[in-house]
Amino acid sequence: MDWVKIVYSFILLVCGILIFVSLSSRKGDERKKFISTKAQSYAFVVVIGMLILEVVESIYRTFQGKNTVIK
């Protein structure tokens, strides 16, 4: 298994949680905060989804015996 991708996804998860906590602690324009949080959450979901697909592909290639990645 590729531990770099797992560690990277964990770091992204921690960063996403920190962004969410820091945005929710601010006071002010709720509409601006809502739009910003929604955009960041969509981007975060896309990045995590791509990392999950990469990990699944890596696991599949490991079981198939094809460790080389062609891009």
PQR file of N, CA, C, O and H, with PARSE charges and radii, in Angstrom:
ATOM      1  N   MET A   1       0.827  -1.173   0.000 -0.4000 1.5000
ATOM      2  CA  MET A   1       0.000   0.000   0.000 -0.0000 2.0000
ATOM      3  C   MET A   1       0.877   1.244   0.000  0.5500 1.7000
ATOM      4  O   MET A   1       1.988   1.225   0.529 -0.5500 1.4000
ATOM      5  N   ASP A   2       0.402   2.276  -0.565 -0.4000 1.5000
ATOM      6  CA  ASP A   2       1.180   3.490  -0.685 -0.0000 2.0000
ATOM      7  C   ASP A   2       0.906   4.390   0.527  0.5500 1.7000
ATOM      8  O   ASP A   2      -0.132   5.048   0.601 -0.5500 1.4000
ATOM      9  H   ASP A   2      -0.501   2.291  -0.995  0.4000 1.0000
ATOM     10  N   TRP A   3       1.829   4.409   1.452 -0.4000 1.5000
ATOM     11  CA  TRP A   3       1.646   5.135   2.706 -0.0000 2.0000
ATOM     12  C   TRP A   3       1.700   6.643   2.503  0.5500 1.7000
ATOM     13  O   TRP A   3       1.144   7.395   3.303 -0.5500 1.4000
ATOM     14  H   TRP A   3       2.673   3.875   1.392  0.4000 1.0000
ATOM     15  N   VAL A   4       2.355   7.085   1.456 -0.4000 1.5000
ATOM     16  CA  VAL A   4       2.437   8.528   1.208 -0.0000 2.0000
ATOM     17  C   VAL A   4       1.044   9.098   0.943  0.5500 1.7000
ATOM     18  O   VAL A   4       0.703  10.166   1.452 -0.5500 1.4000
ATOM     19  H   VAL A   4       2.807   6.474   0.806  0.4000 1.0000
ATOM     20  N   LYS A   5       0.254   8.402   0.163 -0.4000 1.5000
ATOM     21  CA  LYS A   5      -1.100   8.875  -0.131 -0.0000 2.0000
ATOM     22  C   LYS A   5      -1.981   8.866   1.108  0.5500 1.7000
ATOM     23  O   LYS A   5      -2.807   9.761   1.290 -0.5500 1.4000
ATOM     24  H   LYS A   5       0.531   7.535  -0.251  0.4000 1.0000
ATOM     25  N   ILE A   6      -1.812   7.866   1.956 -0.4000 1.5000
ATOM     26  CA  ILE A   6      -2.598   7.796   3.182 -0.0000 2.0000
ATOM     27  C   ILE A   6      -2.219   8.935   4.120  0.5500 1.7000
ATOM     28  O   ILE A   6      -3.096   9.582   4.692 -0.5500 1.4000
ATOM     29  H   ILE A   6      -1.141   7.139   1.808  0.4000 1.0000
ATOM     30  N   VAL A   7      -0.929   9.186   4.282 -0.4000 1.5000
ATOM     31  CA  VAL A   7      -0.485  10.291   5.127 -0.0000 2.0000
ATOM     32  C   VAL A   7      -0.945  11.620   4.542  0.5500 1.7000
ATOM     33  O   VAL A   7      -1.381  12.502   5.281 -0.5500 1.4000
ATOM     34  H   VAL A   7      -0.217   8.661   3.816  0.4000 1.0000
ATOM     35  N   TYR A   8      -0.853  11.772   3.235 -0.4000 1.5000
ATOM     36  CA  TYR A   8      -1.285  13.006   2.571 -0.0000 2.0000
ATOM     37  C   TYR A   8      -2.778  13.236   2.765  0.5500 1.7000
ATOM     38  O   TYR A   8      -3.197  14.364   3.027 -0.5500 1.4000
ATOM     39  H   TYR A   8      -0.498  11.055   2.634  0.4000 1.0000
ATOM     40  N   SER A   9      -3.577  12.198   2.642 -0.4000 1.5000
ATOM     41  CA  SER A   9      -5.020  12.358   2.838 -0.0000 2.0000
ATOM     42  C   SER A   9      -5.345  12.688   4.289  0.5500 1.7000
ATOM     43  O   SER A   9      -6.279  13.444   4.554 -0.5500 1.4000
ATOM     44  H   SER A   9      -3.237  11.282   2.429  0.4000 1.0000
ATOM     45  N   PHE A  10      -4.589  12.134   5.229 -0.4000 1.5000
ATOM     46  CA  PHE A  10      -4.792  12.470   6.648 -0.0000 2.0000
ATOM     47  C   PHE A  10      -4.450  13.932   6.910  0.5500 1.7000
ATOM     48  O   PHE A  10      -5.164  14.614   7.647 -0.5500 1.4000
ATOM     49  H   PHE A  10      -3.830  11.520   5.014  0.4000 1.0000
ATOM     50  N   ILE A  11      -3.364  14.417   6.313 -0.4000 1.5000
ATOM     51  CA  ILE A  11      -2.991  15.824   6.476 -0.0000 2.0000
ATOM     52  C   ILE A  11      -4.061  16.726   5.880  0.5500 1.7000
ATOM     53  O   ILE A  11      -4.401  17.748   6.475 -0.5500 1.4000
ATOM     54  H   ILE A  11      -2.785  13.863   5.715  0.4000 1.0000
ATOM     55  N   LEU A  12      -4.598  16.370   4.715 -0.4000 1.5000
ATOM     56  CA  LEU A  12      -5.672  17.158   4.106 -0.0000 2.0000
ATOM     57  C   LEU A  12      -6.921  17.158   4.975  0.5500 1.7000
ATOM     58  O   LEU A  12      -7.600  18.179   5.085 -0.5500 1.4000
ATOM     59  H   LEU A  12      -4.322  15.540   4.231  0.4000 1.0000
ATOM     60  N   LEU A  13      -7.228  16.027   5.591 -0.4000 1.5000
ATOM     61  CA  LEU A  13      -8.388  15.951   6.473 -0.0000 2.0000
ATOM     62  C   LEU A  13      -8.218  16.878   7.672  0.5500 1.7000
ATOM     63  O   LEU A  13      -9.148  17.593   8.043 -0.5500 1.4000
ATOM     64  H   LEU A  13      -6.677  15.198   5.501  0.4000 1.0000
ATOM     65  N   VAL A  14      -7.031  16.867   8.279 -0.4000 1.5000
ATOM     66  CA  VAL A  14      -6.759  17.744   9.418 -0.0000 2.0000
ATOM     67  C   VAL A  14      -6.842  19.207   8.995  0.5500 1.7000
ATOM     68  O   VAL A  14      -7.408  20.029   9.716 -0.5500 1.4000
ATOM     69  H   VAL A  14      -6.276  16.286   7.978  0.4000 1.0000
ATOM     70  N   CYS A  15      -6.287  19.537   7.838 -0.4000 1.5000
ATOM     71  CA  CYS A  15      -6.356  20.917   7.343 -0.0000 2.0000
ATOM     72  C   CYS A  15      -7.795  21.337   7.082  0.5500 1.7000
ATOM     73  O   CYS A  15      -8.175  22.466   7.392 -0.5500 1.4000
ATOM     74  H   CYS A  15      -5.827  18.869   7.252  0.4000 1.0000
ATOM     75  N   GLY A  16      -8.592  20.456   6.523 -0.4000 1.5000
ATOM     76  CA  GLY A  16      -9.996  20.766   6.285 -0.0000 2.0000
ATOM     77  C   GLY A  16     -10.756  21.022   7.577  0.5500 1.7000
ATOM     78  O   GLY A  16     -11.581  21.933   7.650 -0.5500 1.4000
ATOM     79  H   GLY A  16      -8.284  19.539   6.271  0.4000 1.0000
ATOM     80  N   ILE A  17     -10.481  20.223   8.587 -0.4000 1.5000
ATOM     81  CA  ILE A  17     -11.126  20.430   9.883 -0.0000 2.0000
ATOM     82  C   ILE A  17     -10.689  21.753  10.486  0.5500 1.7000
ATOM     83  O   ILE A  17     -11.511  22.478  11.047 -0.5500 1.4000
ATOM     84  H   ILE A  17      -9.811  19.483   8.528  0.4000 1.0000
ATOM     85  N   LEU A  18      -9.402  22.077  10.379 -0.4000 1.5000
ATOM     86  CA  LEU A  18      -8.913  23.347  10.912 -0.0000 2.0000
ATOM     87  C   LEU A  18      -9.525  24.537  10.180  0.5500 1.7000
ATOM     88  O   LEU A  18      -9.853  25.543  10.810 -0.5500 1.4000
ATOM     89  H   LEU A  18      -8.735  21.487   9.923  0.4000 1.0000
ATOM     90  N   ILE A  19      -9.683  24.441   8.870 -0.4000 1.5000
ATOM     91  CA  ILE A  19     -10.322  25.510   8.104 -0.0000 2.0000
ATOM     92  C   ILE A  19     -11.768  25.681   8.543  0.5500 1.7000
ATOM     93  O   ILE A  19     -12.244  26.804   8.711 -0.5500 1.4000
ATOM     94  H   ILE A  19      -9.417  23.624   8.358  0.4000 1.0000
ATOM     95  N   PHE A  20     -12.462  24.570   8.726 -0.4000 1.5000
ATOM     96  CA  PHE A  20     -13.858  24.637   9.143 -0.0000 2.0000
ATOM     97  C   PHE A  20     -13.989  25.273  10.529  0.5500 1.7000
ATOM     98  O   PHE A  20     -14.872  26.102  10.748 -0.5500 1.4000
ATOM     99  H   PHE A  20     -12.076  23.658   8.590  0.4000 1.0000
ATOM    100  N   VAL A  21     -13.125  24.894  11.451 -0.4000 1.5000
ATOM    101  CA  VAL A  21     -13.174  25.442  12.806 -0.0000 2.0000
ATOM    102  C   VAL A  21     -12.826  26.929  12.799  0.5500 1.7000
ATOM    103  O   VAL A  21     -13.476  27.720  13.483 -0.5500 1.4000
ATOM    104  H   VAL A  21     -12.408  24.221  11.272  0.4000 1.0000
ATOM    105  N   SER A  22     -11.815  27.312  12.038 -0.4000 1.5000
ATOM    106  CA  SER A  22     -11.428  28.723  12.015 -0.0000 2.0000
ATOM    107  C   SER A  22     -12.499  29.593  11.375  0.5500 1.7000
ATOM    108  O   SER A  22     -12.702  30.730  11.800 -0.5500 1.4000
ATOM    109  H   SER A  22     -11.288  26.670  11.482  0.4000 1.0000
ATOM    110  N   LEU A  23     -13.190  29.079  10.358 -0.4000 1.5000
ATOM    111  CA  LEU A  23     -14.248  29.858   9.723 -0.0000 2.0000
ATOM    112  C   LEU A  23     -15.482  29.975  10.609  0.5500 1.7000
ATOM    113  O   LEU A  23     -16.164  31.000  10.598 -0.5500 1.4000
ATOM    114  H   LEU A  23     -13.026  28.155  10.012  0.4000 1.0000
ATOM    115  N   SER A  24     -15.764  28.938  11.366 -0.4000 1.5000
ATOM    116  CA  SER A  24     -16.951  28.994  12.204 -0.0000 2.0000
ATOM    117  C   SER A  24     -16.741  29.844  13.452  0.5500 1.7000
ATOM    118  O   SER A  24     -17.713  30.238  14.096 -0.5500 1.4000
ATOM    119  H   SER A  24     -15.210  28.106  11.375  0.4000 1.0000
ATOM    120  N   SER A  25     -15.498  30.134  13.805 -0.4000 1.5000
ATOM    121  CA  SER A  25     -15.240  30.943  14.988 -0.0000 2.0000
ATOM    122  C   SER A  25     -15.313  32.440  14.703  0.5500 1.7000
ATOM    123  O   SER A  25     -15.402  33.235  15.639 -0.5500 1.4000
ATOM    124  H   SER A  25     -14.708  29.815  13.282  0.4000 1.0000
ATOM    125  N   ARG A  26     -15.278  32.839  13.443 -0.4000 1.5000
ATOM    126  CA  ARG A  26     -15.349  34.259  13.083 -0.0000 2.0000
ATOM    127  C   ARG A  26     -16.781  34.770  13.183  0.5500 1.7000
ATOM    128  O   ARG A  26     -17.739  34.022  12.987 -0.5500 1.4000
ATOM    129  H   ARG A  26     -15.205  32.194  12.683  0.4000 1.0000
ATOM    130  N   LYS A  27     -16.905  36.030  13.484 -0.4000 1.5000
ATOM    131  CA  LYS A  27     -18.219  36.663  13.517 -0.0000 2.0000
ATOM    132  C   LYS A  27     -18.290  37.645  12.348  0.5500 1.7000
ATOM    133  O   LYS A  27     -17.264  38.170  11.915 -0.5500 1.4000
ATOM    134  H   LYS A  27     -16.127  36.637  13.643  0.4000 1.0000
ATOM    135  N   GLY A  28     -19.482  37.889  11.844 -0.4000 1.5000
ATOM    136  CA  GLY A  28     -19.616  38.841  10.751 -0.0000 2.0000
ATOM    137  C   GLY A  28     -20.683  38.421   9.763  0.5500 1.7000
ATOM    138  O   GLY A  28     -21.745  37.932  10.147 -0.5500 1.4000
ATOM    139  H   GLY A  28     -20.315  37.462  12.196  0.4000 1.0000
ATOM    140  N   ASP A  29     -20.395  38.613   8.502 -0.4000 1.5000
ATOM    141  CA  ASP A  29     -21.347  38.340   7.441 -0.0000 2.0000
ATOM    142  C   ASP A  29     -21.553  36.836   7.283  0.5500 1.7000
ATOM    143  O   ASP A  29     -20.662  36.118   6.827 -0.5500 1.4000
ATOM    144  H   ASP A  29     -19.532  39.011   8.191  0.4000 1.0000
ATOM    145  N   GLU A  30     -22.739  36.374   7.667 -0.4000 1.5000
ATOM    146  CA  GLU A  30     -23.015  34.930   7.618 -0.0000 2.0000
ATOM    147  C   GLU A  30     -23.140  34.428   6.183  0.5500 1.7000
ATOM    148  O   GLU A  30     -22.771  33.291   5.890 -0.5500 1.4000
ATOM    149  H   GLU A  30     -23.462  36.956   8.037  0.4000 1.0000
ATOM    150  N   ARG A  31     -23.647  35.251   5.304 -0.4000 1.5000
ATOM    151  CA  ARG A  31     -23.798  34.825   3.903 -0.0000 2.0000
ATOM    152  C   ARG A  31     -22.437  34.598   3.259  0.5500 1.7000
ATOM    153  O   ARG A  31     -22.237  33.607   2.557 -0.5500 1.4000
ATOM    154  H   ARG A  31     -23.947  36.175   5.542  0.4000 1.0000
ATOM    155  N   LYS A  32     -21.505  35.514   3.494 -0.4000 1.5000
ATOM    156  CA  LYS A  32     -20.158  35.366   2.950 -0.0000 2.0000
ATOM    157  C   LYS A  32     -19.486  34.124   3.520  0.5500 1.7000
ATOM    158  O   LYS A  32     -18.811  33.387   2.801 -0.5500 1.4000
ATOM    159  H   LYS A  32     -21.667  36.319   4.064  0.4000 1.0000
ATOM    160  N   LYS A  33     -19.674  33.900   4.808 -0.4000 1.5000
ATOM    161  CA  LYS A  33     -19.087  32.727   5.449 -0.0000 2.0000
ATOM    162  C   LYS A  33     -19.690  31.436   4.884  0.5500 1.7000
ATOM    163  O   LYS A  33     -18.979  30.454   4.667 -0.5500 1.4000
ATOM    164  H   LYS A  33     -20.223  34.498   5.392  0.4000 1.0000
ATOM    165  N   PHE A  34     -21.014  31.447   4.648 -0.4000 1.5000
ATOM    166  CA  PHE A  34     -21.683  30.273   4.098 -0.0000 2.0000
ATOM    167  C   PHE A  34     -21.175  29.945   2.702  0.5500 1.7000
ATOM    168  O   PHE A  34     -20.893  28.787   2.397 -0.5500 1.4000
ATOM    169  H   PHE A  34     -21.591  32.244   4.825  0.4000 1.0000
ATOM    170  N   ILE A  35     -21.059  30.954   1.859 -0.4000 1.5000
ATOM    171  CA  ILE A  35     -20.578  30.745   0.491 -0.0000 2.0000
ATOM    172  C   ILE A  35     -19.148  30.226   0.498  0.5500 1.7000
ATOM    173  O   ILE A  35     -18.816  29.304  -0.248 -0.5500 1.4000
ATOM    174  H   ILE A  35     -21.288  31.895   2.107  0.4000 1.0000
ATOM    175  N   SER A  36     -18.303  30.812   1.333 -0.4000 1.5000
ATOM    176  CA  SER A  36     -16.908  30.387   1.420 -0.0000 2.0000
ATOM    177  C   SER A  36     -16.791  28.951   1.931  0.5500 1.7000
ATOM    178  O   SER A  36     -16.026  28.151   1.391 -0.5500 1.4000
ATOM    179  H   SER A  36     -18.572  31.561   1.939  0.4000 1.0000
ATOM    180  N   THR A  37     -17.546  28.639   2.962 -0.4000 1.5000
ATOM    181  CA  THR A  37     -17.505  27.281   3.519 -0.0000 2.0000
ATOM    182  C   THR A  37     -18.012  26.256   2.511  0.5500 1.7000
ATOM    183  O   THR A  37     -17.455  25.164   2.399 -0.5500 1.4000
ATOM    184  H   THR A  37     -18.167  29.288   3.401  0.4000 1.0000
ATOM    185  N   LYS A  38     -19.058  26.603   1.785 -0.4000 1.5000
ATOM    186  CA  LYS A  38     -19.610  25.685   0.789 -0.0000 2.0000
ATOM    187  C   LYS A  38     -18.609  25.421  -0.334  0.5500 1.7000
ATOM    188  O   LYS A  38     -18.434  24.277  -0.754 -0.5500 1.4000
ATOM    189  H   LYS A  38     -19.511  27.490   1.877  0.4000 1.0000
ATOM    190  N   ALA A  39     -17.951  26.474  -0.820 -0.4000 1.5000
ATOM    191  CA  ALA A  39     -16.954  26.311  -1.878 -0.0000 2.0000
ATOM    192  C   ALA A  39     -15.773  25.484  -1.391  0.5500 1.7000
ATOM    193  O   ALA A  39     -15.277  24.619  -2.112 -0.5500 1.4000
ATOM    194  H   ALA A  39     -18.092  27.404  -0.479  0.4000 1.0000
ATOM    195  N   GLN A  40     -15.323  25.748  -0.172 -0.4000 1.5000
ATOM    196  CA  GLN A  40     -14.196  24.990   0.368 -0.0000 2.0000
ATOM    197  C   GLN A  40     -14.569  23.539   0.603  0.5500 1.7000
ATOM    198  O   GLN A  40     -13.749  22.648   0.382 -0.5500 1.4000
ATOM    199  H   GLN A  40     -15.726  26.451   0.414  0.4000 1.0000
ATOM    200  N   SER A  41     -15.787  23.287   1.044 -0.4000 1.5000
ATOM    201  CA  SER A  41     -16.190  21.906   1.289 -0.0000 2.0000
ATOM    202  C   SER A  41     -16.288  21.122  -0.018  0.5500 1.7000
ATOM    203  O   SER A  41     -15.916  19.950  -0.063 -0.5500 1.4000
ATOM    204  H   SER A  41     -16.453  24.011   1.223  0.4000 1.0000
ATOM    205  N   TYR A  42     -16.788  21.759  -1.087 -0.4000 1.5000
ATOM    206  CA  TYR A  42     -16.834  21.071  -2.376 -0.0000 2.0000
ATOM    207  C   TYR A  42     -15.423  20.748  -2.880  0.5500 1.7000
ATOM    208  O   TYR A  42     -15.173  19.646  -3.368 -0.5500 1.4000
ATOM    209  H   TYR A  42     -17.091  22.711  -1.051  0.4000 1.0000
ATOM    210  N   ALA A  43     -14.519  21.696  -2.762 -0.4000 1.5000
ATOM    211  CA  ALA A  43     -13.139  21.452  -3.192 -0.0000 2.0000
ATOM    212  C   ALA A  43     -12.502  20.362  -2.354  0.5500 1.7000
ATOM    213  O   ALA A  43     -11.770  19.524  -2.881 -0.5500 1.4000
ATOM    214  H   ALA A  43     -14.722  22.592  -2.365  0.4000 1.0000
ATOM    215  N   PHE A  44     -12.767  20.362  -1.062 -0.4000 1.5000
ATOM    216  CA  PHE A  44     -12.207  19.354  -0.164 -0.0000 2.0000
ATOM    217  C   PHE A  44     -12.742  17.965  -0.514  0.5500 1.7000
ATOM    218  O   PHE A  44     -11.989  16.991  -0.513 -0.5500 1.4000
ATOM    219  H   PHE A  44     -13.361  21.043  -0.634  0.4000 1.0000
ATOM    220  N   VAL A  45     -14.027  17.874  -0.809 -0.4000 1.5000
ATOM    221  CA  VAL A  45     -14.626  16.585  -1.175 -0.0000 2.0000
ATOM    222  C   VAL A  45     -14.018  16.060  -2.472  0.5500 1.7000
ATOM    223  O   VAL A  45     -13.766  14.861  -2.594 -0.5500 1.4000
ATOM    224  H   VAL A  45     -14.638  18.665  -0.809  0.4000 1.0000
ATOM    225  N   VAL A  46     -13.783  16.935  -3.433 -0.4000 1.5000
ATOM    226  CA  VAL A  46     -13.184  16.517  -4.697 -0.0000 2.0000
ATOM    227  C   VAL A  46     -11.770  15.990  -4.471  0.5500 1.7000
ATOM    228  O   VAL A  46     -11.404  14.951  -5.021 -0.5500 1.4000
ATOM    229  H   VAL A  46     -13.988  17.909  -3.334  0.4000 1.0000
ATOM    230  N   VAL A  47     -10.974  16.692  -3.672 -0.4000 1.5000
ATOM    231  CA  VAL A  47      -9.597  16.258  -3.411 -0.0000 2.0000
ATOM    232  C   VAL A  47      -9.586  14.921  -2.674  0.5500 1.7000
ATOM    233  O   VAL A  47      -8.833  14.020  -3.045 -0.5500 1.4000
ATOM    234  H   VAL A  47     -11.271  17.536  -3.226  0.4000 1.0000
ATOM    235  N   ILE A  48     -10.398  14.781  -1.651 -0.4000 1.5000
ATOM    236  CA  ILE A  48     -10.461  13.519  -0.910 -0.0000 2.0000
ATOM    237  C   ILE A  48     -10.959  12.392  -1.807  0.5500 1.7000
ATOM    238  O   ILE A  48     -10.453  11.272  -1.736 -0.5500 1.4000
ATOM    239  H   ILE A  48     -11.009  15.513  -1.349  0.4000 1.0000
ATOM    240  N   GLY A  49     -11.943  12.679  -2.647 -0.4000 1.5000
ATOM    241  CA  GLY A  49     -12.439  11.656  -3.579 -0.0000 2.0000
ATOM    242  C   GLY A  49     -11.360  11.178  -4.536  0.5500 1.7000
ATOM    243  O   GLY A  49     -11.247   9.981  -4.800 -0.5500 1.4000
ATOM    244  H   GLY A  49     -12.355  13.588  -2.705  0.4000 1.0000
ATOM    245  N   MET A  50     -10.570  12.105  -5.054 -0.4000 1.5000
ATOM    246  CA  MET A  50      -9.479  11.723  -5.954 -0.0000 2.0000
ATOM    247  C   MET A  50      -8.418  10.906  -5.215  0.5500 1.7000
ATOM    248  O   MET A  50      -7.881   9.944  -5.764 -0.5500 1.4000
ATOM    249  H   MET A  50     -10.662  13.077  -4.839  0.4000 1.0000
ATOM    250  N   LEU A  51      -8.120  11.283  -3.983 -0.4000 1.5000
ATOM    251  CA  LEU A  51      -7.146  10.507  -3.204 -0.0000 2.0000
ATOM    252  C   LEU A  51      -7.655   9.104  -2.905  0.5500 1.7000
ATOM    253  O   LEU A  51      -6.884   8.145  -2.943 -0.5500 1.4000
ATOM    254  H   LEU A  51      -8.557  12.065  -3.537  0.4000 1.0000
ATOM    255  N   ILE A  52      -8.937   8.975  -2.611 -0.4000 1.5000
ATOM    256  CA  ILE A  52      -9.506   7.649  -2.372 -0.0000 2.0000
ATOM    257  C   ILE A  52      -9.419   6.806  -3.636  0.5500 1.7000
ATOM    258  O   ILE A  52      -9.084   5.623  -3.571 -0.5500 1.4000
ATOM    259  H   ILE A  52      -9.564   9.754  -2.580  0.4000 1.0000
ATOM    260  N   LEU A  53      -9.718   7.404  -4.782 -0.4000 1.5000
ATOM    261  CA  LEU A  53      -9.592   6.666  -6.041 -0.0000 2.0000
ATOM    262  C   LEU A  53      -8.148   6.241  -6.305  0.5500 1.7000
ATOM    263  O   LEU A  53      -7.911   5.132  -6.783 -0.5500 1.4000
ATOM    264  H   LEU A  53      -9.990   8.365  -4.835  0.4000 1.0000
ATOM    265  N   GLU A  54      -7.186   7.105  -6.000 -0.4000 1.5000
ATOM    266  CA  GLU A  54      -5.775   6.759  -6.187 -0.0000 2.0000
ATOM    267  C   GLU A  54      -5.365   5.612  -5.269  0.5500 1.7000
ATOM    268  O   GLU A  54      -4.632   4.717  -5.691 -0.5500 1.4000
ATOM    269  H   GLU A  54      -7.379   8.006  -5.612  0.4000 1.0000
ATOM    270  N   VAL A  55      -5.832   5.628  -4.014 -0.4000 1.5000
ATOM    271  CA  VAL A  55      -5.496   4.554  -3.079 -0.0000 2.0000
ATOM    272  C   VAL A  55      -6.114   3.244  -3.535  0.5500 1.7000
ATOM    273  O   VAL A  55      -5.461   2.201  -3.486 -0.5500 1.4000
ATOM    274  H   VAL A  55      -6.427   6.355  -3.672  0.4000 1.0000
ATOM    275  N   VAL A  56      -7.378   3.284  -3.982 -0.4000 1.5000
ATOM    276  CA  VAL A  56      -8.036   2.069  -4.476 -0.0000 2.0000
ATOM    277  C   VAL A  56      -7.303   1.535  -5.700  0.5500 1.7000
ATOM    278  O   VAL A  56      -7.107   0.326  -5.828 -0.5500 1.4000
ATOM    279  H   VAL A  56      -7.908   4.131  -4.022  0.4000 1.0000
ATOM    280  N   GLU A  57      -6.897   2.428  -6.601 -0.4000 1.5000
ATOM    281  CA  GLU A  57      -6.141   2.001  -7.778 -0.0000 2.0000
ATOM    282  C   GLU A  57      -4.813   1.371  -7.374  0.5500 1.7000
ATOM    283  O   GLU A  57      -4.399   0.366  -7.951 -0.5500 1.4000
ATOM    284  H   GLU A  57      -7.056   3.409  -6.497  0.4000 1.0000
ATOM    285  N   SER A  58      -4.146   1.961  -6.383 -0.4000 1.5000
ATOM    286  CA  SER A  58      -2.870   1.425  -5.912 -0.0000 2.0000
ATOM    287  C   SER A  58      -3.051   0.039  -5.297  0.5500 1.7000
ATOM    288  O   SER A  58      -2.242  -0.860  -5.526 -0.5500 1.4000
ATOM    289  H   SER A  58      -4.483   2.778  -5.914  0.4000 1.0000
ATOM    290  N   ILE A  59      -4.111  -0.126  -4.522 -0.4000 1.5000
ATOM    291  CA  ILE A  59      -4.389  -1.447  -3.927 -0.0000 2.0000
ATOM    292  C   ILE A  59      -4.693  -2.464  -5.016  0.5500 1.7000
ATOM    293  O   ILE A  59      -4.215  -3.597  -4.955 -0.5500 1.4000
ATOM    294  H   ILE A  59      -4.769   0.604  -4.337  0.4000 1.0000
ATOM    295  N   TYR A  60      -5.479  -2.075  -6.007 -0.4000 1.5000
ATOM    296  CA  TYR A  60      -5.813  -2.974  -7.112 -0.0000 2.0000
ATOM    297  C   TYR A  60      -4.558  -3.382  -7.875  0.5500 1.7000
ATOM    298  O   TYR A  60      -4.365  -4.558  -8.185 -0.5500 1.4000
ATOM    299  H   TYR A  60      -5.867  -1.155  -6.056  0.4000 1.0000
ATOM    300  N   ARG A  61      -3.707  -2.403  -8.174 -0.4000 1.5000
ATOM    301  CA  ARG A  61      -2.471  -2.716  -8.904 -0.0000 2.0000
ATOM    302  C   ARG A  61      -1.540  -3.606  -8.087  0.5500 1.7000
ATOM    303  O   ARG A  61      -0.837  -4.447  -8.647 -0.5500 1.4000
ATOM    304  H   ARG A  61      -3.863  -1.448  -7.922  0.4000 1.0000
ATOM    305  N   THR A  62      -1.532  -3.429  -6.776 -0.4000 1.5000
ATOM    306  CA  THR A  62      -0.694  -4.264  -5.916 -0.0000 2.0000
ATOM    307  C   THR A  62      -1.151  -5.717  -5.976  0.5500 1.7000
ATOM    308  O   THR A  62      -0.327  -6.625  -6.084 -0.5500 1.4000
ATOM    309  H   THR A  62      -2.103  -2.746  -6.321  0.4000 1.0000
ATOM    310  N   PHE A  63      -2.467  -5.941  -5.906 -0.4000 1.5000
ATOM    311  CA  PHE A  63      -2.979  -7.305  -5.963 -0.0000 2.0000
ATOM    312  C   PHE A  63      -2.851  -7.914  -7.349  0.5500 1.7000
ATOM    313  O   PHE A  63      -2.785  -9.137  -7.477 -0.5500 1.4000
ATOM    314  H   PHE A  63      -3.137  -5.204  -5.818  0.4000 1.0000
ATOM    315  N   GLN A  64      -2.815  -7.092  -8.385 -0.4000 1.5000
ATOM    316  CA  GLN A  64      -2.646  -7.591  -9.741 -0.0000 2.0000
ATOM    317  C   GLN A  64      -1.183  -7.807 -10.089  0.5500 1.7000
ATOM    318  O   GLN A  64      -0.871  -8.462 -11.083 -0.5500 1.4000
ATOM    319  H   GLN A  64      -2.869  -6.099  -8.281  0.4000 1.0000
ATOM    320  N   GLY A  65      -0.285  -7.260  -9.279 -0.4000 1.5000
ATOM    321  CA  GLY A  65       1.136  -7.418  -9.523 -0.0000 2.0000
ATOM    322  C   GLY A  65       1.697  -6.395 -10.482  0.5500 1.7000
ATOM    323  O   GLY A  65       2.785  -6.591 -11.022 -0.5500 1.4000
ATOM    324  H   GLY A  65      -0.539  -6.728  -8.471  0.4000 1.0000
ATOM    325  N   LYS A  66       0.983  -5.310 -10.707 -0.4000 1.5000
ATOM    326  CA  LYS A  66       1.439  -4.263 -11.616 -0.0000 2.0000
ATOM    327  C   LYS A  66       1.647  -2.992 -10.802  0.5500 1.7000
ATOM    328  O   LYS A  66       0.744  -2.163 -10.690 -0.5500 1.4000
ATOM    329  H   LYS A  66       0.098  -5.151 -10.269  0.4000 1.0000
ATOM    330  N   ASN A  67       2.833  -2.844 -10.239 -0.4000 1.5000
ATOM    331  CA  ASN A  67       3.105  -1.699  -9.375 -0.0000 2.0000
ATOM    332  C   ASN A  67       3.475  -0.446 -10.132  0.5500 1.7000
ATOM    333  O   ASN A  67       3.480   0.637  -9.547 -0.5500 1.4000
ATOM    334  H   ASN A  67       3.567  -3.518 -10.330  0.4000 1.0000
ATOM    335  N   THR A  68       3.784  -0.551 -11.407 -0.4000 1.5000
ATOM    336  CA  THR A  68       4.162   0.631 -12.159 -0.0000 2.0000
ATOM    337  C   THR A  68       2.910   1.411 -12.548  0.5500 1.7000
ATOM    338  O   THR A  68       1.903   0.830 -12.955 -0.5500 1.4000
ATOM    339  H   THR A  68       3.780  -1.431 -11.882  0.4000 1.0000
ATOM    340  N   VAL A  69       2.986   2.717 -12.419 -0.4000 1.5000
ATOM    341  CA  VAL A  69       1.879   3.585 -12.770 -0.0000 2.0000
ATOM    342  C   VAL A  69       2.232   4.306 -14.063  0.5500 1.7000
ATOM    343  O   VAL A  69       3.264   4.968 -14.165 -0.5500 1.4000
ATOM    344  H   VAL A  69       3.803   3.189 -12.089  0.4000 1.0000
ATOM    345  N   ILE A  70       1.355   4.162 -15.045 -0.4000 1.5000
ATOM    346  CA  ILE A  70       1.567   4.810 -16.340 -0.0000 2.0000
ATOM    347  C   ILE A  70       0.650   6.019 -16.413  0.5500 1.7000
ATOM    348  O   ILE A  70      -0.572   5.886 -16.357 -0.5500 1.4000
ATOM    349  H   ILE A  70       0.516   3.624 -14.962  0.4000 1.0000
ATOM    350  N   LYS A  71       1.245   7.197 -16.538 -0.4000 1.5000
ATOM    351  CA  LYS A  71       0.435   8.417 -16.637 -0.0000 2.0000
ATOM    352  C   LYS A  71       0.886   9.227 -17.805  0.5500 1.7000
ATOM    353  O   LYS A  71       0.333  10.296 -18.065 -0.5500 1.4000
ATOM    354  H   LYS A  71       2.238   7.305 -16.584  0.4000 1.0000
TER
END
